[in-house]
């Protein structure tokens, strides 16, 4: 284990970690010694993820949670503290994308759901965990956004709006808490080969478009994001603060 990324003694909560990018990131943290709280809406999937981590020698517990419900988030944090006495790292990975369409057709109820799950939940998590981080002088708050929050789009713009809000949230957090040993950063993924994105990487037309648009000419693999999550969670990431880092194969810097 490299001391640069040593997370022994640290406790991490990763939402949406029963599969995909969240699971890969949680496994990466566990491999560096963190004790990890796996969370998702389905208990069975969470337990399966915990089993994978334990098979590799890591420590993990499962706490199912719908992040759009404040009482369930509080139970998530309380379970971590009751089990291991602290929360040092939060990776707010879970999000929803329930609707696409023109802003002219956006319903208030839909917009409210987007904001509560994708933005308000991160604020709740910060309110529940940052005070303890301040007491210990160490904290890492990571929000998984999306490159859609950096780019305009007519159909997915509402989702992108929430992700742009996440980016502003970590800038605000960095300004308020950097002097107390706490960092807050966003990871903005492009399209990864996850189950959630299966409809894209199995669509021949989408694959052709993406390969033409993206300099890497491929979709990302989950481990290519997990390394950044480990860096931002670790002592080595302590001077990276308030940033949004795109992990997209060059998508957002291409003029294609």
C-alpha positions as CSV (number, residue, x, y, z in Angstrom):
1,X,0.0,0.0,0.0
2,X,1.4,3.4,-1.0
3,X,1.6,5.9,1.9
4,X,0.6,8.6,-0.6
5,X,-3.0,7.2,-0.6
6,X,-3.1,5.5,2.8
7,X,-6.7,5.6,4.1
8,X,-6.2,3.4,7.1
9,X,-8.2,4.6,10.0
10,X,-10.6,6.6,7.8
11,X,-14.3,5.9,7.4
12,X,-15.9,6.6,4.0
13,X,-19.6,6.8,3.0
14,X,-20.2,6.3,-0.7
15,X,-23.7,6.8,-1.9
16,X,-24.9,4.8,-5.0
17,X,-22.1,2.3,-4.3
18,X,-23.8,-1.0,-4.9
19,X,-22.6,-1.0,-8.6
20,X,-20.9,1.0,-11.3
21,X,-18.7,4.0,-10.5
22,X,-19.7,4.1,-6.9
23,X,-18.8,0.5,-6.2
24,X,-15.4,0.9,-8.1
25,X,-14.6,3.9,-6.0
26,X,-15.6,2.3,-2.7
27,X,-13.5,-0.8,-3.5
28,X,-10.6,1.5,-4.3
29,X,-10.9,3.2,-1.0
30,X,-11.2,-0.1,0.8
31,X,-8.1,-1.4,-0.8
32,X,-6.2,1.6,0.6
33,X,-7.5,0.7,4.1
34,X,-10.7,2.8,4.5
35,X,-13.7,1.3,6.2
36,X,-16.5,1.8,3.7
37,X,-20.2,2.3,4.1
38,X,-22.0,0.9,1.0
39,X,-25.3,2.5,0.2
40,X,-28.0,2.2,-2.4
41,X,-31.7,1.8,-2.6
42,X,-31.7,-2.0,-2.8
43,X,-30.5,-3.9,0.3
44,X,-29.6,-7.1,-1.6
45,X,-27.4,-5.2,-4.0
46,X,-25.7,-3.4,-1.1
47,X,-24.9,-6.6,0.6
48,X,-23.5,-8.1,-2.6
49,X,-21.2,-5.1,-2.9
50,X,-20.1,-5.5,0.7
51,X,-19.3,-9.2,0.0
52,X,-17.1,-8.2,-2.9
53,X,-15.1,-5.8,-0.7
54,X,-14.7,-8.3,2.1
55,X,-13.5,-11.0,-0.3
56,X,-10.7,-8.7,-1.1
57,X,-9.8,-8.2,2.5
58,X,-11.6,-4.8,3.0
59,X,-14.0,-3.7,5.7
60,X,-17.5,-2.6,4.7
61,X,-21.1,-2.4,5.9
62,X,-24.3,-2.0,4.0
63,X,-26.8,0.7,4.8
64,X,-29.6,1.0,2.2
65,X,-30.7,4.6,1.6
66,X,-32.8,6.7,-0.7
67,X,-30.8,9.9,-0.7
68,X,-33.9,12.0,-1.5
69,X,-35.2,11.3,2.1
70,X,-33.4,13.2,4.8
71,X,-34.3,10.7,7.5
72,X,-32.7,7.9,5.5
73,X,-29.5,10.0,5.0
74,X,-29.4,10.6,8.7
75,X,-29.7,6.9,9.4
76,X,-26.8,6.3,6.9
77,X,-24.6,8.7,8.7
78,X,-25.7,7.5,12.2
79,X,-25.0,3.9,11.2
80,X,-21.4,4.8,10.1
81,X,-20.8,6.7,13.4
82,X,-22.3,3.9,15.5
83,X,-20.2,1.3,13.8
84,X,-16.9,3.1,13.5
85,X,-17.2,6.3,15.5
86,X,-16.6,8.8,12.7
87,X,-17.1,9.8,9.0
88,X,-14.0,11.2,7.3
89,X,-14.9,10.9,3.7
90,X,-18.2,11.4,1.9
91,X,-18.6,10.6,-1.8
92,X,-22.0,11.8,-3.0
93,X,-22.3,9.6,-6.1
94,X,-26.0,8.7,-6.2
95,X,-28.2,10.9,-8.4
96,X,-31.4,10.6,-10.6
97,X,-32.1,11.5,-14.2
98,X,-35.8,10.8,-14.4
99,X,-36.7,13.1,-17.3
100,X,-35.4,14.6,-20.5
101,X,-37.0,17.3,-22.6
102,X,-37.4,21.0,-23.3
103,X,-37.3,23.5,-20.4
104,X,-40.7,24.7,-21.7
105,X,-42.2,21.4,-20.7
106,X,-40.5,21.0,-17.4
107,X,-43.0,20.5,-14.6
108,X,-42.5,22.0,-11.1
109,X,-42.8,18.6,-9.4
110,X,-40.2,17.1,-11.7
111,X,-37.8,20.0,-11.1
112,X,-38.3,19.8,-7.4
113,X,-37.5,16.1,-7.4
114,X,-34.3,16.7,-9.5
115,X,-33.1,19.4,-7.0
116,X,-34.0,17.5,-3.9
117,X,-32.2,14.3,-4.9
118,X,-29.2,15.7,-6.9
119,X,-28.5,18.9,-4.9
120,X,-30.3,19.1,-1.5
121,X,-29.1,15.6,-0.5
122,X,-25.4,16.8,-0.8
123,X,-26.2,19.8,1.4
124,X,-27.9,17.5,4.0
125,X,-24.9,15.2,3.9
126,X,-22.5,18.1,4.5
127,X,-24.6,19.3,7.4
128,X,-24.5,15.8,9.0
129,X,-20.8,15.1,8.5
130,X,-18.7,18.3,8.2
131,X,-19.0,19.3,11.9
132,X,-17.3,16.1,12.9
133,X,-14.6,16.6,10.2
134,X,-13.9,20.0,11.5
135,X,-13.4,18.6,15.0
136,X,-10.8,16.1,13.7
137,X,-9.2,18.5,11.3
138,X,-9.6,16.2,8.3
139,X,-12.4,15.8,5.8
140,X,-13.0,14.9,2.2
141,X,-16.3,15.7,0.5
142,X,-16.5,14.5,-3.1
143,X,-19.6,15.0,-5.3
144,X,-20.0,13.1,-8.6
145,X,-21.3,15.6,-11.1
146,X,-21.3,15.1,-14.9
147,X,-19.8,16.8,-17.9
148,X,-23.4,17.7,-18.8
149,X,-23.0,20.3,-16.0
150,X,-20.2,21.9,-18.1
151,X,-21.9,21.8,-21.4
152,X,-25.3,23.1,-22.7
153,X,-27.9,20.6,-24.0
154,X,-31.4,21.1,-25.0
155,X,-32.8,17.8,-23.8
156,X,-30.7,16.9,-20.7
157,X,-30.4,20.5,-19.5
158,X,-32.3,20.0,-16.2
159,X,-30.0,17.2,-15.1
160,X,-27.1,19.4,-16.2
161,X,-28.4,22.3,-14.2
162,X,-28.3,20.2,-11.0
163,X,-24.8,19.1,-11.8
164,X,-23.7,22.7,-12.3
165,X,-25.2,23.4,-8.9
166,X,-23.0,20.6,-7.4
167,X,-19.9,22.3,-8.9
168,X,-20.8,25.6,-7.3
169,X,-21.5,23.8,-4.0
170,X,-18.0,22.4,-3.7
171,X,-16.5,25.8,-4.6
172,X,-18.5,27.3,-1.7
173,X,-17.5,24.5,0.6
174,X,-13.8,24.9,-0.2
175,X,-14.0,28.6,0.6
176,X,-15.7,28.0,3.9
177,X,-13.8,24.9,5.2
178,X,-10.4,24.7,3.5
179,X,-8.6,26.2,6.5
180,X,-10.0,23.5,8.7
181,X,-8.5,20.6,6.8
182,X,-11.5,19.8,4.6
183,X,-11.6,19.6,0.9
184,X,-14.6,19.6,-1.4
185,X,-14.3,18.6,-5.1
186,X,-16.4,17.4,-8.0
187,X,-15.7,14.6,-10.3
188,X,-17.4,15.1,-13.7
189,X,-17.6,11.8,-15.6
190,X,-18.2,11.5,-19.3
191,X,-19.9,8.2,-20.4
192,X,-18.6,5.1,-18.7
193,X,-19.3,1.5,-19.5
194,X,-21.7,1.0,-16.6
195,X,-25.0,-0.8,-16.3
196,X,-26.7,2.6,-16.1
197,X,-25.2,3.7,-19.4
198,X,-25.8,0.3,-21.1
199,X,-28.4,1.9,-23.5
200,X,-25.6,4.1,-24.8
201,X,-22.7,1.8,-25.2
202,X,-24.9,-0.9,-26.8
203,X,-26.5,1.6,-29.3
204,X,-24.4,1.4,-32.5
205,X,-25.4,4.9,-33.6
206,X,-24.5,6.3,-30.1
207,X,-21.1,4.5,-30.2
208,X,-20.4,5.9,-33.6
209,X,-21.3,9.4,-32.5
210,X,-19.3,9.2,-29.3
211,X,-16.2,7.8,-31.0
212,X,-16.3,10.6,-33.5
213,X,-16.8,13.3,-30.8
214,X,-14.4,12.0,-28.1
215,X,-10.7,12.1,-28.8
216,X,-10.2,8.8,-26.9
217,X,-12.8,7.1,-29.2
218,X,-14.1,4.9,-26.5
219,X,-16.2,4.9,-23.3
220,X,-14.6,5.0,-19.9
221,X,-13.9,2.0,-17.7
222,X,-15.0,2.3,-14.0
223,X,-11.5,1.9,-12.6
224,X,-10.4,4.9,-14.6
225,X,-12.6,7.1,-12.3
226,X,-11.9,5.1,-9.1
227,X,-8.3,6.2,-8.9
228,X,-9.3,9.9,-8.9
229,X,-11.8,9.2,-6.1
230,X,-9.0,7.6,-4.0
231,X,-6.7,10.5,-4.7
232,X,-9.3,13.1,-3.6
233,X,-10.1,11.0,-0.5
234,X,-6.5,10.7,0.5
235,X,-4.0,12.9,2.2
236,X,-2.3,13.4,-1.2
237,X,-5.4,15.2,-2.4
238,X,-5.3,17.7,0.5
239,X,-4.3,20.7,-1.7
240,X,-6.9,20.1,-4.4
241,X,-9.9,22.1,-3.3
242,X,-13.1,23.5,-4.9
243,X,-12.3,21.9,-8.2
244,X,-14.3,20.1,-10.9
245,X,-12.2,17.5,-12.6
246,X,-13.7,16.0,-15.8
247,X,-12.9,12.3,-16.4
248,X,-14.1,12.1,-20.0
249,X,-11.3,11.0,-22.3
250,X,-11.0,14.6,-23.6
251,X,-14.7,15.0,-24.5
252,X,-15.0,18.5,-23.0
253,X,-11.7,19.8,-24.6
254,X,-12.5,18.7,-28.1
255,X,-13.9,21.0,-30.8
256,X,-15.2,18.1,-32.8
